[in-house]
Amino acid sequence: MDAREPAQAAVGFAFDTARVRGVRLRAVHSWRFPSCAAELRFGVPEEDRATWEDHEVQLLADALRPWREKHSDVHVLEDVLLLPPARALSRRSASAGLVVVGRSSEREPGPTLWALLTEALCPVAVVPT
């Protein structure tokens, strides 16, 4: 889930599917260091990394809040990973019954979606947004 621009149709599909199946929903949000991190001469200090990660965790919680209120019967596990999106999703697919992703119907599938489709270890639902 891109917490900055959630694909509403895909998030709704994921919540509805989890509710119908009676299973927990894992919301995976991947992130990367801000561009200013590349300018740090001695790597990223742990304090900065923790601050940036806390911000990403809050973004995901904020994006999920309306969905949690609407689907209070769905248990949601929030998962924030410092990985590229396809790698984060394919890694979590090993313990999933289904991965749900959104895709704009106005353009061709991008490299993230192609990578996920080839690497996922479970079925992938691609929901038009």
MMTF fields as JSON, N, C-alpha, C and O atoms, coordinates in Angstrom:
{
  "mmtfVersion": "1.0.0",
  "mmtfProducer": "UNKNOWN",
  "numBonds": 515,
  "numAtoms": 516,
  "numGroups": 129,
  "numChains": 1,
  "numModels": 1,
  "chainsPerModel": [1],
  "groupsPerChain": [129],
  "chainIdList": ["A"],
  "bondAtomList": [4, 2, 8, 6, 12, 10, 16, 14, 20, 18, 24, 22, 28, 26, 32, 30, 36, 34, 40, 38, 44, 42, 48, 46, 52, 50, 56, 54, 60, 58, 64, 62, 68, 66, 72, 70, 76, 74, 80, 78, 84, 82, 88, 86, 92, 90, 96, 94, 100, 98, 104, 102, 108, 106, 112, 110, 116, 114, 120, 118, 124, 122, 128, 126, 132, 130, 136, 134, 140, 138, 144, 142, 148, 146, 152, 150, 156, 154, 160, 158, 164, 162, 168, 166, 172, 170, 176, 174, 180, 178, 184, 182, 188, 186, 192, 190, 196, 194, 200, 198, 204, 202, 208, 206, 212, 210, 216, 214, 220, 218, 224, 222, 228, 226, 232, 230, 236, 234, 240, 238, 244, 242, 248, 246, 252, 250, 256, 254, 260, 258, 264, 262, 268, 266, 272, 270, 276, 274, 280, 278, 284, 282, 288, 286, 292, 290, 296, 294, 300, 298, 304, 302, 308, 306, 312, 310, 316, 314, 320, 318, 324, 322, 328, 326, 332, 330, 336, 334, 340, 338, 344, 342, 348, 346, 352, 350, 356, 354, 360, 358, 364, 362, 368, 366, 372, 370, 376, 374, 380, 378, 384, 382, 388, 386, 392, 390, 396, 394, 400, 398, 404, 402, 408, 406, 412, 410, 416, 414, 420, 418, 424, 422, 428, 426, 432, 430, 436, 434, 440, 438, 444, 442, 448, 446, 452, 450, 456, 454, 460, 458, 464, 462, 468, 466, 472, 470, 476, 474, 480, 478, 484, 482, 488, 486, 492, 490, 496, 494, 500, 498, 504, 502, 508, 506, 512, 510],
  "bondOrderList": [1, 1, 1, 1, 1, 1, 1, 1, 1, 1, 1, 1, 1, 1, 1, 1, 1, 1, 1, 1, 1, 1, 1, 1, 1, 1, 1, 1, 1, 1, 1, 1, 1, 1, 1, 1, 1, 1, 1, 1, 1, 1, 1, 1, 1, 1, 1, 1, 1, 1, 1, 1, 1, 1, 1, 1, 1, 1, 1, 1, 1, 1, 1, 1, 1, 1, 1, 1, 1, 1, 1, 1, 1, 1, 1, 1, 1, 1, 1, 1, 1, 1, 1, 1, 1, 1, 1, 1, 1, 1, 1, 1, 1, 1, 1, 1, 1, 1, 1, 1, 1, 1, 1, 1, 1, 1, 1, 1, 1, 1, 1, 1, 1, 1, 1, 1, 1, 1, 1, 1, 1, 1, 1, 1, 1, 1, 1, 1],
  "groupList": [{"groupName": "MET", "atomNameList": ["N", "CA", "C", "O"], "elementList": ["N", "C", "C", "O"], "formalChargeList": [0, 0, 0, 0], "bondAtomList": [1, 0, 2, 1, 3, 2], "bondOrderList": [1, 1, 2], "singleLetterCode": "M", "chemCompType": "L-PEPTIDE LINKING"}, {"groupName": "ASP", "atomNameList": ["N", "CA", "C", "O"], "elementList": ["N", "C", "C", "O"], "formalChargeList": [0, 0, 0, 0], "bondAtomList": [1, 0, 2, 1, 3, 2], "bondOrderList": [1, 1, 2], "singleLetterCode": "D", "chemCompType": "L-PEPTIDE LINKING"}, {"groupName": "ALA", "atomNameList": ["N", "CA", "C", "O"], "elementList": ["N", "C", "C", "O"], "formalChargeList": [0, 0, 0, 0], "bondAtomList": [1, 0, 2, 1, 3, 2], "bondOrderList": [1, 1, 2], "singleLetterCode": "A", "chemCompType": "L-PEPTIDE LINKING"}, {"groupName": "ARG", "atomNameList": ["N", "CA", "C", "O"], "elementList": ["N", "C", "C", "O"], "formalChargeList": [0, 0, 0, 0], "bondAtomList": [1, 0, 2, 1, 3, 2], "bondOrderList": [1, 1, 2], "singleLetterCode": "R", "chemCompType": "L-PEPTIDE LINKING"}, {"groupName": "GLU", "atomNameList": ["N", "CA", "C", "O"], "elementList": ["N", "C", "C", "O"], "formalChargeList": [0, 0, 0, 0], "bondAtomList": [1, 0, 2, 1, 3, 2], "bondOrderList": [1, 1, 2], "singleLetterCode": "E", "chemCompType": "L-PEPTIDE LINKING"}, {"groupName": "PRO", "atomNameList": ["N", "CA", "C", "O"], "elementList": ["N", "C", "C", "O"], "formalChargeList": [0, 0, 0, 0], "bondAtomList": [1, 0, 2, 1, 3, 2], "bondOrderList": [1, 1, 2], "singleLetterCode": "P", "chemCompType": "L-PEPTIDE LINKING"}, {"groupName": "GLN", "atomNameList": ["N", "CA", "C", "O"], "elementList": ["N", "C", "C", "O"], "formalChargeList": [0, 0, 0, 0], "bondAtomList": [1, 0, 2, 1, 3, 2], "bondOrderList": [1, 1, 2], "singleLetterCode": "Q", "chemCompType": "L-PEPTIDE LINKING"}, {"groupName": "VAL", "atomNameList": ["N", "CA", "C", "O"], "elementList": ["N", "C", "C", "O"], "formalChargeList": [0, 0, 0, 0], "bondAtomList": [1, 0, 2, 1, 3, 2], "bondOrderList": [1, 1, 2], "singleLetterCode": "V", "chemCompType": "L-PEPTIDE LINKING"}, {"groupName": "GLY", "atomNameList": ["N", "CA", "C", "O"], "elementList": ["N", "C", "C", "O"], "formalChargeList": [0, 0, 0, 0], "bondAtomList": [1, 0, 2, 1, 3, 2], "bondOrderList": [1, 1, 2], "singleLetterCode": "G", "chemCompType": "PEPTIDE LINKING"}, {"groupName": "PHE", "atomNameList": ["N", "CA", "C", "O"], "elementList": ["N", "C", "C", "O"], "formalChargeList": [0, 0, 0, 0], "bondAtomList": [1, 0, 2, 1, 3, 2], "bondOrderList": [1, 1, 2], "singleLetterCode": "F", "chemCompType": "L-PEPTIDE LINKING"}, {"groupName": "THR", "atomNameList": ["N", "CA", "C", "O"], "elementList": ["N", "C", "C", "O"], "formalChargeList": [0, 0, 0, 0], "bondAtomList": [1, 0, 2, 1, 3, 2], "bondOrderList": [1, 1, 2], "singleLetterCode": "T", "chemCompType": "L-PEPTIDE LINKING"}, {"groupName": "LEU", "atomNameList": ["N", "CA", "C", "O"], "elementList": ["N", "C", "C", "O"], "formalChargeList": [0, 0, 0, 0], "bondAtomList": [1, 0, 2, 1, 3, 2], "bondOrderList": [1, 1, 2], "singleLetterCode": "L", "chemCompType": "L-PEPTIDE LINKING"}, {"groupName": "HIS", "atomNameList": ["N", "CA", "C", "O"], "elementList": ["N", "C", "C", "O"], "formalChargeList": [0, 0, 0, 0], "bondAtomList": [1, 0, 2, 1, 3, 2], "bondOrderList": [1, 1, 2], "singleLetterCode": "H", "chemCompType": "L-PEPTIDE LINKING"}, {"groupName": "SER", "atomNameList": ["N", "CA", "C", "O"], "elementList": ["N", "C", "C", "O"], "formalChargeList": [0, 0, 0, 0], "bondAtomList": [1, 0, 2, 1, 3, 2], "bondOrderList": [1, 1, 2], "singleLetterCode": "S", "chemCompType": "L-PEPTIDE LINKING"}, {"groupName": "TRP", "atomNameList": ["N", "CA", "C", "O"], "elementList": ["N", "C", "C", "O"], "formalChargeList": [0, 0, 0, 0], "bondAtomList": [1, 0, 2, 1, 3, 2], "bondOrderList": [1, 1, 2], "singleLetterCode": "W", "chemCompType": "L-PEPTIDE LINKING"}, {"groupName": "CYS", "atomNameList": ["N", "CA", "C", "O"], "elementList": ["N", "C", "C", "O"], "formalChargeList": [0, 0, 0, 0], "bondAtomList": [1, 0, 2, 1, 3, 2], "bondOrderList": [1, 1, 2], "singleLetterCode": "C", "chemCompType": "L-PEPTIDE LINKING"}, {"groupName": "LYS", "atomNameList": ["N", "CA", "C", "O"], "elementList": ["N", "C", "C", "O"], "formalChargeList": [0, 0, 0, 0], "bondAtomList": [1, 0, 2, 1, 3, 2], "bondOrderList": [1, 1, 2], "singleLetterCode": "K", "chemCompType": "L-PEPTIDE LINKING"}],
  "groupTypeList": [0, 1, 2, 3, 4, 5, 2, 6, 2, 2, 7, 8, 9, 2, 9, 1, 10, 2, 3, 7, 3, 8, 7, 3, 11, 3, 2, 7, 12, 13, 14, 3, 9, 5, 13, 15, 2, 2, 4, 11, 3, 9, 8, 7, 5, 4, 4, 1, 3, 2, 10, 14, 4, 1, 12, 4, 7, 6, 11, 11, 2, 1, 2, 11, 3, 5, 14, 3, 4, 16, 12, 13, 1, 7, 12, 7, 11, 4, 1, 7, 11, 11, 11, 5, 5, 2, 3, 2, 11, 13, 3, 3, 13, 2, 13, 2, 8, 11, 7, 7, 7, 8, 3, 13, 13, 4, 3, 4, 5, 8, 5, 10, 11, 14, 2, 11, 11, 10, 4, 2, 11, 15, 5, 7, 2, 7, 7, 5, 10],
  "groupIdList": [1, 2, 3, 4, 5, 6, 7, 8, 9, 10, 11, 12, 13, 14, 15, 16, 17, 18, 19, 20, 21, 22, 23, 24, 25, 26, 27, 28, 29, 30, 31, 32, 33, 34, 35, 36, 37, 38, 39, 40, 41, 42, 43, 44, 45, 46, 47, 48, 49, 50, 51, 52, 53, 54, 55, 56, 57, 58, 59, 60, 61, 62, 63, 64, 65, 66, 67, 68, 69, 70, 71, 72, 73, 74, 75, 76, 77, 78, 79, 80, 81, 82, 83, 84, 85, 86, 87, 88, 89, 90, 91, 92, 93, 94, 95, 96, 97, 98, 99, 100, 101, 102, 103, 104, 105, 106, 107, 108, 109, 110, 111, 112, 113, 114, 115, 116, 117, 118, 119, 120, 121, 122, 123, 124, 125, 126, 127, 128, 129],
  "secStructList": [7, 7, 1, 1, 1, 7, 7, 2, 2, 2, 2, 2, 2, 2, 2, 2, 2, 2, 2, 2, 2, 6, 7, 7, 3, 3, 3, 3, 3, 3, 7, 7, 7, 7, 4, 4, 4, 4, 4, 7, 6, 6, 7, 7, 7, 2, 2, 2, 2, 2, 2, 2, 2, 2, 2, 2, 2, 2, 2, 2, 2, 2, 2, 2, 2, 2, 2, 2, 2, 2, 6, 6, 6, 1, 7, 3, 3, 3, 3, 3, 3, 1, 1, 7, 2, 2, 2, 2, 2, 2, 2, 2, 4, 4, 4, 7, 1, 7, 3, 3, 3, 3, 3, 7, 6, 6, 1, 7, 7, 7, 2, 2, 2, 2, 2, 2, 2, 2, 2, 7, 1, 1, 7, 3, 3, 3, 3, 3, 7],
  "xCoordList": [0.842, 0.0, 0.886, 1.759, 0.668, 1.367, 0.599, -0.469, 1.124, 0.416, 0.252, -0.603, 1.059, 0.936, -0.208, -0.886, -0.416, -1.487, -2.135, -1.914, -2.926, -3.524, -4.451, -5.239, -4.342, -5.254, -6.55, -6.671, -7.5, -8.707, -9.439, -9.906, -9.534, -10.242, -9.521, -10.165, -8.205, -7.431, -7.527, -7.652, -7.469, -7.589, -8.973, -9.1, -10.004, -11.356, -11.503, -12.124, -10.929, -10.967, -10.263, -10.757, -9.112, -8.352, -9.149, -9.219, -9.741, -10.538, -11.756, -12.061, -12.447, -13.631, -13.248, -13.949, -12.14, -11.692, -11.316, -11.673, -10.606, -10.233, -11.476, -11.544, -12.449, -13.684, -14.434, -14.862, -14.596, -15.33, -14.627, -15.281, -13.312, -12.541, -12.322, -11.925, -12.582, -12.373, -10.912, -10.549, -10.067, -8.626, -8.079, -8.725, -6.88, -6.184, -5.668, -5.288, -5.662, -5.139, -3.794, -3.675, -2.794, -1.479, -1.335, -1.307, -1.244, -1.042, 0.454, 1.065, 1.037, 2.477, 2.73, 2.19, 3.559, 3.973, 5.49, 6.173, 6.015, 7.469, 7.895, 7.126, 9.123, 9.643, 11.131, 11.772, 11.66, 13.097, 13.58, 12.789, 14.878, 15.443, 15.165, 15.123, 14.978, 14.834, 16.124, 17.197, 16.011, 17.169, 18.313, 19.474, 18.012, 19.083, 19.995, 21.118, 19.536, 20.361, 21.599, 22.633, 21.493, 22.637, 23.779, 24.926, 23.477, 24.488, 25.249, 26.237, 24.802, 25.454, 26.773, 26.782, 27.852, 29.189, 29.443, 30.173, 28.858, 29.168, 27.961, 27.854, 27.071, 25.879, 24.777, 24.923, 23.701, 22.519, 22.605, 22.668, 22.61, 22.601, 21.314, 20.246, 21.428, 20.266, 19.127, 17.958, 19.453, 18.413, 17.602, 16.378, 18.295, 17.594, 16.741, 15.592, 17.314, 16.563, 15.293, 14.221, 15.41, 14.251, 13.201, 12.005, 13.639, 12.703, 11.964, 10.746, 12.702, 12.067, 11.114, 10.022, 11.525, 10.654, 9.401, 8.309, 9.542, 8.373, 7.382, 6.169, 7.912, 7.047, 6.283, 5.092, 6.961, 6.308, 5.24, 4.171, 5.53, 4.555, 3.314, 2.19, 3.515, 2.371, 1.58, 0.35, 2.272, 1.576, 0.658, -0.492, 1.169, 0.362, -0.83, -1.949, -0.601, -1.699, -2.771, -3.962, -2.362, -3.323, -4.111, -5.317, -3.432, -4.105, -5.105, -6.139, -4.791, -5.67, -6.832, -7.825, -6.706, -7.697, -9.147, -9.976, -9.489, -10.893, -11.345, -12.51, -10.431, -10.773, -10.98, -11.863, -10.174, -10.341, -11.674, -12.34, -12.054, -13.337, -14.493, -15.469, -14.383, -15.445, -15.515, -16.6, -14.365, -14.28, -13.686, -12.612, -14.386, -13.853, -13.725, -13.051, -14.363, -14.284, -13.065, -12.834, -12.28, -11.082, -9.854, -9.585, -9.126, -7.872, -6.781, -6.545, -6.114, -5.102, -3.739, -3.586, -2.766, -1.383, -0.662, -0.629, -0.092, 0.639, 2.099, 2.735, 2.616, 3.976, 4.688, 4.324, 5.693, 6.446, 7.858, 8.587, 8.236, 9.514, 10.378, 9.89, 11.643, 12.613, 13.139, 14.273, 12.284, 12.582, 11.849, 10.886, 12.28, 11.493, 10.128, 10.034, 9.084, 7.733, 7.612, 7.026, 8.148, 8.004, 8.695, 8.164, 9.859, 10.571, 9.818, 9.721, 9.291, 8.538, 7.318, 7.049, 6.591, 5.383, 5.711, 5.052, 6.712, 7.041, 7.572, 7.303, 8.319, 8.818, 7.653, 7.658, 6.679, 5.532, 4.57, 3.753, 4.667, 3.771, 4.018, 3.155, 5.182, 5.509, 4.559, 4.343, 3.993, 3.076, 1.66, 0.854, 1.358, 0.044, -0.786, -0.251, -2.087, -2.981, -3.283, -3.683, -3.085, -3.37, -2.663, -2.647, -2.077, -1.527, -2.437, -2.767, -2.842, -3.72, -2.944, -2.359, -2.938, -2.275, -3.204, -4.066, -3.014, -3.776, -2.97, -1.74, -3.695, -3.035, -3.899, -5.097, -3.289, -4.003, -4.324, -3.443, -5.57, -5.967, -5.597, -5.79, -5.065, -4.735, -3.35, -3.005, -2.56, -1.194, -0.822, -1.509, 0.271, 0.771, 1.266, 1.67, 1.234, 1.793, 3.268, 4.036, 3.636, 5.004, 5.927, 5.494, 7.194, 8.182, 7.884, 8.198, 7.29, 6.971, 5.946, 6.112, 4.892, 3.865, 4.414, 4.126, 5.204, 5.782, 6.681, 6.641, 7.488, 8.372, 7.567, 7.892, 6.523, 5.696, 5.031, 5.002, 4.501, 3.824, 4.774, 4.347, 6.037, 6.988, 7.594, 8.058, 7.6, 8.261, 7.307, 7.74, 6.036, 5.093, 4.951, 4.964, 4.817, 4.687, 3.241, 2.986, 2.313, 0.89, 0.146, 0.756, -1.162, -1.92, -1.851, -1.716, -1.945, -1.933, -3.215, -3.529, -3.953, -5.143, -4.742, -4.284, -4.911, -4.582, -5.905, -6.709, -6.117, -7.386, -7.226, -6.356, -8.051, -7.974, -8.355, -9.283, -7.621, -7.907, -8.476, -8.773],
  "yCoordList": [-1.171, 0.0, 1.231, 1.375, 2.1, 3.381, 4.295, 4.794, 4.516, 5.301, 6.759, 7.461, 7.216, 8.599, 8.759, 9.786, 7.76, 7.776, 6.393, 5.651, 6.048, 4.702, 4.478, 5.35, 3.309, 2.904, 2.456, 1.309, 3.357, 3.137, 1.85, 1.109, 1.592, 0.382, -0.872, -1.831, -0.871, -2.038, -2.212, -3.336, -1.118, -1.2, -1.719, -2.569, -1.212, -1.694, -3.174, -3.92, -3.595, -5.005, -5.865, -6.931, -5.404, -6.162, -6.291, -7.378, -5.211, -5.271, -6.178, -6.991, -6.039, -6.883, -8.354, -9.21, -8.646, -10.038, -10.607, -11.741, -9.837, -10.303, -10.543, -11.523, -9.655, -9.809, -11.065, -11.839, -11.273, -12.44, -13.734, -14.71, -13.752, -14.957, -15.143, -16.219, -14.094, -14.183, -14.286, -15.002, -13.561, -13.621, -12.232, -11.21, -12.235, -10.988, -10.367, -11.072, -9.058, -8.306, -7.706, -7.041, -7.938, -7.326, -6.213, -6.469, -4.985, -3.822, -3.546, -3.151, -3.751, -3.585, -2.24, -1.943, -1.453, -0.161, -0.171, -0.343, 0.013, 0.066, 1.529, 2.401, 1.762, 3.123, 3.09, 2.042, 4.237, 4.359, 5.636, 6.517, 5.713, 6.896, 8.131, 8.035, 9.276, 10.498, 10.798, 10.313, 11.578, 11.849, 12.504, 12.342, 13.231, 13.878, 12.855, 13.193, 11.621, 10.591, 10.271, 9.882, 10.433, 10.146, 11.122, 10.828, 12.275, 13.299, 13.103, 13.793, 12.182, 11.961, 11.214, 10.133, 11.765, 11.221, 9.889, 9.052, 9.681, 8.483, 7.568, 6.861, 7.577, 6.735, 7.4, 8.524, 6.702, 7.234, 6.943, 5.779, 7.977, 7.746, 7.04, 7.287, 6.171, 5.402, 6.312, 5.987, 7.433, 8.366, 8.91, 9.012, 9.258, 9.747, 8.643, 8.867, 7.453, 6.323, 6.08, 5.872, 6.106, 5.875, 6.966, 6.679, 8.203, 9.314, 9.14, 9.308, 8.801, 8.616, 7.425, 7.487, 6.349, 5.18, 5.468, 5.037, 6.192, 6.572, 7.365, 7.191, 8.235, 9.02, 8.107, 8.31, 7.113, 6.176, 5.344, 5.088, 4.933, 4.181, 5.032, 4.54, 6.31, 7.202, 7.42, 7.477, 7.544, 7.684, 6.492, 6.663, 5.288, 4.091, 4.06, 3.763, 4.362, 4.371, 5.374, 5.082, 6.549, 7.571, 7.123, 7.353, 6.485, 6.024, 4.906, 4.795, 4.085, 2.959, 3.339, 2.617, 4.467, 4.84, 4.787, 4.148, 5.419, 5.351, 3.934, 3.584, 3.126, 1.754, 0.902, 0.045, 1.134, 0.404, 0.748, -0.118, 2.011, 2.419, 1.779, 1.336, 1.734, 1.155, -0.363, -0.943, -1.003, -2.463, -2.846, -3.442, -2.502, -2.743, -4.23, -4.602, -5.076, -6.519, -7.171, -8.367, -6.385, -6.915, -6.55, -5.377, -7.572, -7.356, -7.0, -7.736, -5.866, -5.375, -5.341, -4.815, -5.909, -5.853, -4.877, -5.069, -3.841, -2.848, -3.268, -3.625, -3.219, -3.694, -2.644, -2.428, -1.996, -0.945, -1.458, -1.773, -1.539, -2.152, -1.198, -0.526, -1.144, -0.342, -1.187, -1.666, -1.352, -2.168, -1.584, -0.839, -1.905, -1.536, -2.245, -3.339, -1.644, -2.214, -3.671, -4.483, -4.015, -5.39, -6.381, -7.46, -6.027, -6.927, -7.069, -8.169, -5.969, -6.02, -6.927, -7.762, -6.756, -7.559, -9.017, -9.912, -9.268, -10.661, -11.366, -12.551, -10.664, -11.268, -11.646, -12.727, -10.783, -11.062, -12.077, -12.675, -12.267, -13.213, -14.654, -15.513, -14.923, -16.28, -16.755, -17.957, -15.829, -16.215, -15.696, -15.641, -15.32, -14.752, -15.718, -16.584, -15.556, -16.317, -15.574, -16.174, -14.239, -13.386, -12.061, -11.519, -11.536, -10.178, -9.341, -9.735, -8.183, -7.281, -6.023, -5.394, -5.655, -4.43, -3.664, -4.242, -2.358, -1.519, -1.245, -1.3, -0.947, -0.642, 0.326, 0.106, 1.392, 2.345, 1.687, 1.13, 1.752, 1.127, 1.984, 1.575, 3.172, 4.09, 3.866, 4.467, 3.028, 2.807, 1.343, 0.562, 0.997, -0.375, -0.688, 0.214, -1.963, -2.33, -1.92, -2.106, -1.368, -0.903, -2.007, -3.144, -1.682, -2.688, -3.284, -4.448, -2.509, -3.03, -4.151, -5.21, -3.919, -4.939, -6.176, -7.302, -5.974, -7.122, -7.94, -9.17, -7.249, -7.959, -8.74, -9.889, -8.131, -8.822, -10.046, -11.109, -9.915, -11.044, -12.214, -13.369, -11.929, -13.017, -13.583, -14.723, -12.807, -13.227, -13.671, -14.345, -13.321, -13.62, -15.127, -15.903, -15.512, -16.92, -17.31, -18.362, -16.449, -16.715, -15.986, -15.227, -16.205, -15.475, -13.961, -13.492, -13.207, -11.752, -11.24, -11.595, -10.403, -9.753, -8.346, -7.554, -8.031, -6.722, -5.977, -6.336, -4.954, -4.225, -2.916, -2.114, -2.681, -1.414, -0.261, -0.363, 0.828, 1.999, 3.13, 4.191],
  "zCoordList": [0.0, 0.0, 0.0, 0.856, -0.937, -0.933, 0.005, -0.351, 1.183, 2.197, 1.789, 2.327, 0.848, 0.383, -0.61, -0.623, -1.426, -2.42, -2.485, -3.441, -1.483, -1.467, -2.661, -3.027, -3.252, -4.32, -3.643, -3.212, -3.556, -2.768, -3.16, -2.295, -4.458, -4.904, -4.418, -3.992, -4.48, -4.042, -2.53, -2.044, -1.787, -0.326, 0.052, 0.933, -0.609, -0.348, -0.664, 0.093, -1.787, -2.166, -1.122, -0.756, -0.645, 0.356, 1.657, 2.231, 2.12, 3.344, 3.165, 4.037, 2.039, 1.798, 1.726, 2.265, 1.062, 0.933, 2.299, 2.616, 3.098, 4.44, 5.293, 6.036, 5.187, 5.964, 5.556, 6.412, 4.255, 3.749, 4.126, 4.493, 4.042, 4.36, 5.859, 6.305, 6.634, 8.067, 8.444, 9.377, 7.709, 7.956, 8.288, 8.056, 8.831, 9.136, 7.844, 6.91, 7.806, 6.669, 7.05, 8.079, 6.233, 6.456, 5.429, 4.225, 5.908, 5.04, 4.969, 5.962, 3.807, 3.621, 2.943, 1.878, 3.587, 3.028, 2.941, 3.95, 1.742, 1.583, 1.489, 1.082, 1.873, 1.805, 1.525, 1.598, 1.209, 0.987, 1.673, 2.01, 1.867, 2.489, 1.628, 0.402, 2.258, 1.458, 0.694, 1.055, -0.333, -1.191, -0.423, -0.798, 0.631, 1.4, 2.079, 2.455, 2.243, 2.886, 2.051, 2.593, 0.745, -0.128, 0.1, -0.238, 0.666, 0.889, 2.201, 2.452, 3.027, 4.321, 4.106, 3.516, 4.565, 4.295, 4.984, 4.454, 6.147, 6.918, 7.086, 8.087, 6.131, 6.215, 7.015, 7.495, 7.146, 7.815, 9.308, 9.705, 10.139, 11.582, 12.007, 11.448, 12.989, 13.452, 13.899, 13.692, 14.5, 14.952, 13.773, 13.849, 12.681, 11.485, 10.883, 10.5, 10.803, 10.244, 11.052, 10.483, 12.363, 13.23, 13.04, 13.019, 12.905, 12.688, 11.376, 11.316, 10.317, 9.011, 9.035, 8.47, 9.683, 9.749, 10.568, 10.196, 11.677, 12.47, 11.631, 11.75, 10.784, 9.896, 8.934, 8.697, 8.386, 7.466, 8.185, 7.632, 9.396, 10.191, 10.417, 10.31, 10.729, 10.949, 9.67, 9.704, 8.54, 7.257, 7.003, 6.598, 7.24, 7.017, 7.97, 7.551, 9.243, 10.213, 9.815, 9.922, 9.359, 8.934, 7.705, 7.62, 6.758, 5.539, 5.839, 5.18, 6.832, 7.176, 8.098, 8.179, 8.788, 9.798, 9.286, 9.934, 8.169, 7.729, 7.373, 7.566, 6.859, 6.499, 7.744, 7.774, 8.762, 10.023, 10.675, 11.242, 10.589, 11.161, 10.409, 11.016, 9.097, 8.264, 8.418, 8.379, 8.593, 8.695, 10.05, 10.118, 11.116, 12.46, 12.779, 13.739, 11.985, 12.214, 11.569, 11.746, 10.815, 10.156, 10.989, 11.247, 11.399, 12.136, 11.134, 10.176, 11.36, 10.425, 11.103, 12.205, 10.427, 10.859, 9.937, 8.721, 10.516, 9.726, 9.613, 10.604, 8.4, 8.122, 7.275, 6.119, 7.838, 7.151, 6.91, 7.851, 5.633, 5.262, 4.449, 3.54, 4.777, 4.036, 2.877, 2.894, 1.877, 0.695, -0.508, -0.333, -1.715, -2.892, -2.827, -2.27, -3.381, -3.26, -3.708, -2.991, -4.866, -5.351, -4.418, -4.156, -3.922, -3.02, -1.69, -1.146, -1.175, 0.082, -0.062, 0.801, -1.151, -1.351, -1.643, -1.115, -2.47, -2.771, -1.532, -1.338, -0.693, 0.54, 1.462, 2.05, 1.589, 2.451, 1.82, 2.52, 0.523, -0.145, 0.298, 0.118, 0.872, 1.32, 2.409, 2.561, 3.165, 4.247, 4.007, 4.936, 2.775, 2.45, 1.619, 0.927, 1.7, 0.842, -0.448, -1.446, -0.416, -1.571, -1.373, -0.268, -2.44, -2.437, -3.317, -4.436, -2.807, -3.547, -3.882, -3.001, -5.159, -5.606, -6.529, -7.192, -6.558, -7.474, -8.723, -8.723, -9.79, -11.067, -11.842, -12.017, -12.303, -13.137, -14.466, -15.121, -14.857, -16.118, -17.32, -18.465, -17.058, -18.147, -18.723, -19.741, -18.104, -18.603, -18.466, -17.809, -19.096, -19.039, -17.626, -16.893, -17.249, -15.948, -15.862, -16.805, -14.726, -14.532, -14.059, -13.868, -13.87, -13.46, -12.082, -11.833, -11.199, -9.867, -9.977, -9.373, -10.747, -10.904, -11.609, -11.202, -12.668, -13.381, -12.461, -12.472, -11.667, -10.742, -9.725, -9.424, -9.193, -8.211, -8.829, -8.209, -10.032, -10.676, -10.932, -10.928, -11.15, -11.401, -10.117, -10.112, -9.029, -7.803, -6.694, -5.759, -6.767, -5.681, -5.485, -6.44, -4.23, -3.88, -3.551, -2.966, -3.936, -3.756, -4.872, -5.624, -4.988, -6.018, -5.798, -4.667, -6.895, -6.853, -7.501, -8.638, -6.774, -7.323, -7.752, -6.928, -9.027, -9.551, -9.746, -10.607, -8.949, -8.932, -9.695, -9.357, -10.722, -11.443, -10.519, -9.716, -10.652, -9.819, -10.622, -10.072]
}
